[in-house]
């Protein structure tokens, strides 16, 4: 091997080793929390990265001294430019979100018949997981109404996710019954406007939405309605969130009452990436 070729291989190995060290460091930071969930995954990732680095070093014929010098340079660069860790974590998070949403498939944006609002042909779809006993969901209602009013190209898909109480599930089943009658949004808005989702408020919201009460009661007790609730709970576990409201906008998963500006920004990002 010529001296030039040997030097080139060392340079390549140095770059590979540095990238592996950086990736390992970023992966450790990203996956270590919560420890109870990700502890099993960290060790194989670190071992794999170390093995890749060892193979790169061996292939380039680097000495122990060369490797130590490379590690020192990479460490110094990270300490001098710590923002690259944040950038790396952001990339990892986005990849993970994309993988989780891909696993859920297109079904997540396919609403239960009638459980949608806005423009059915909008260029951006927002999927909102909500619980009628969630105060943060109630706080987000005005933001969503404002978005639908100000942007005529948004499609909103409602997904009932009753996780707070038994009356949350009752309310969710009645919301699906309202959707079946083409009155989901009317019931949705009316129930949130009344406050807590107890039996009296659910009945009042049904009256406000002008539901066929007996037909709604029968459907709320049906296997079809309960299967839809279970399906939404499965989506929650599959995608990996555990609270309401949760919004899926493009390849973004947003949890909590974030406010109008944050939601609008997410919509703009989704449009830019589409």
SULKAQUI-V40062 format. One record per backbone hydrogen bond with DSSP energy under -0.5 kcal/mol. NH is the residue of the N-H (numbers start at 1). CO is the residue of the C=O. If there is no record, write none. Layout:
nh=(NH/NH)
co=(CO/CO)
//
This chain:
nh=(6/7/8/9/10/11/12/13/14/15/16/17/18/19/20/21/22/23/24/25/26/27/28/29/30/31/32/33/37/38/39/41/42/43/44/45/46/47/48/49/50/51/52/53/54/55/56/57/58/59/60/61/61/62/67/68/69/70/71/72/73/74/75/76/77/78/79/80/81/82/84/85/86/87/88/89/90/91/92/93/94/95/96/97/98/99/100/101/102/103/104/105/108/109/110/111/115/116/117/119/120/122/123/124/126/127/127/128/128/129/129/130/130/134/135/138/139/140/141/141/142/144/145/146/147/148/149/150/151/152/154/155/156/156/157/157/158/158/159/161/163/169/170/171/172/173/174/175/176/177/178/179/180/181/181/182/183/187/188/189/190/191/192/193/194/194/195/195/198/202/203/204/205/206/207/208/209/210/211/213/216/217/218/219/220/221/222/226/227/228/229/230/231/232/233/234/235/236/237/238/239/240/241/245/246/247/248/249/249/250/252/254/254/256/258/263/264/265/266/267/268/269/270/271/272/273/274)
co=(2/3/4/5/6/7/8/9/10/11/12/13/14/15/16/17/18/19/20/21/22/23/24/25/26/27/28/30/34/34/35/38/38/39/40/41/42/43/44/45/46/47/48/49/50/51/52/53/54/55/56/57/58/57/63/64/65/66/67/68/69/70/71/72/73/74/75/76/77/79/81/82/82/83/84/85/86/87/88/89/90/91/92/93/94/95/96/97/98/99/100/101/105/106/107/109/112/114/156/154/118/119/153/153/155/125/248/126/157/127/246/128/159/131/133/134/135/136/137/138/138/140/141/142/143/144/145/146/147/150/151/124/117/154/126/155/115/156/128/130/161/165/166/167/168/169/170/171/172/173/174/175/176/177/178/179/178/183/184/185/186/187/188/189/190/191/191/192/196/198/199/200/201/202/203/204/205/207/206/211/212/213/214/215/216/217/219/222/223/224/225/226/227/228/229/230/231/232/233/234/235/236/236/129/129/254/127/247/252/125/249/247/252/245/256/259/260/261/262/263/264/265/266/267/268/269/270)
//
